[in-house]
């Protein structure tokens, strides 16, 4: 039987009917994207070579590379498309993420996290897209993270060092931003248990690369690797995001990643 990922991607590109015979109708209804989705035929009618790249390089190549698990690729992709406000692909990739093992609570938390790292408007657009996906799959509020939960353990020494450095450099420039960075982000958002620290870092780094915000990358890429992301996986994040945010964003992040990798080996 074809995998659910294959069915979802195929249905998004107009090949779902053949695969639907191998699955329950209810399963297909959960995964198919909204009416009006662009099919391979439509892409071919506008750009035959784009249809070729979509089939062979993206779906047939990138998504099959072993350096990242399908779940990680979904996490990276949804972080990138939310960060770049690519609303058209949100429903398909939210559904695919759930099929690839991202839990509803984790998807919910990713959207909340990106309100801080990509902006409230982007997060609200993601809410609008996720709402229909959740409804089709009967995902209720009791499956989502509560507002308050027992926080993850805090590395007090590391947080004290970060807060002191930021306050010393920028406290006089924008006291409110510095205070909110500590109180809202690092003493609240980053300690929420609905996302593992590695996943939260993976989301953050992916969004930063996708938006070309390389100045923030050294801190967050180091944090991601401290949280368990390997160098091979971090390198593959760059490869993956090139397709969803464009080569310039990925290439602009390369010197930063190179510097982080080299310094960690010393």
C-alpha positions, 0 to 999 in steps of 0.5 A: 500500500502507498504511504499516507505521505504519497497519497497526500502529495499525490492528491495535492497534485491531482493523482489522488483517485488512483491511490484512493482505491487502496485506502478508506474513503474516510482516510482520503477525505482527511488528507485531500487539500481544498478544492481548487488545488493546483494539479500537475496538469495545471502546472504543466500548462504554465511551466512544463519544467516546473512540473518536472522539478516538482515531481522529480527534484522536490517530491521524488528527491528531496522528501526521500533523502535520509538525512532528516526523518519525514517528521523533521522535514514536515516540521521544517516545512511548516515552519518555513511556510508559516514564516513566509506566509505561504498560505496556499500550501499550509493545509496540505503540509499541516495534514502531511505533518500530522500523517508524518507523526507530528501530534496535534498538540505539537502543530498547535504549539508550533503555530503559537511559537511562530507568533513570536518568531514570524509575527502574529499575522503569520500565526493567525493565517496559520490558525485559519488554515489549521482550523479546517484540517483539525475539523476534518480530523476531529481534533478537539481542544482537549488534544491541544496544549493548555494555556498553563502547564508544568514548565520544562527545567530551566538551565539557570546559569545559561539563562542568567548569562544570556539575560545579562549579556542582552540587558548589558548590550541593549537594555538602554536601547529598548527596555521593554523588548529586553524585558519581554524577551526574558519574561515571555520568551525564555522564561515562558515560551521556551519552557512550554512542554508541548514541544521538545526543546530540539523541535522548538529549536528546529522550528526557530532555526528553520523560520530564521533561515526562511526569512533571511534573518541570519543575524539571529542564527548563531545563537539559535543554531548553537542552541539547536545543536545543544538541544540535540540537532546534529550537524548533519541534520542542521546541514540538511535543514539548509538543503530542504529550506532552499526549495521552500524559501529559495536558494538565496535564503539558504545560501545566505545562511551557509556562512553562518552555519559554517562558522557555527560548525567550525567553532563547535569543533574546536 
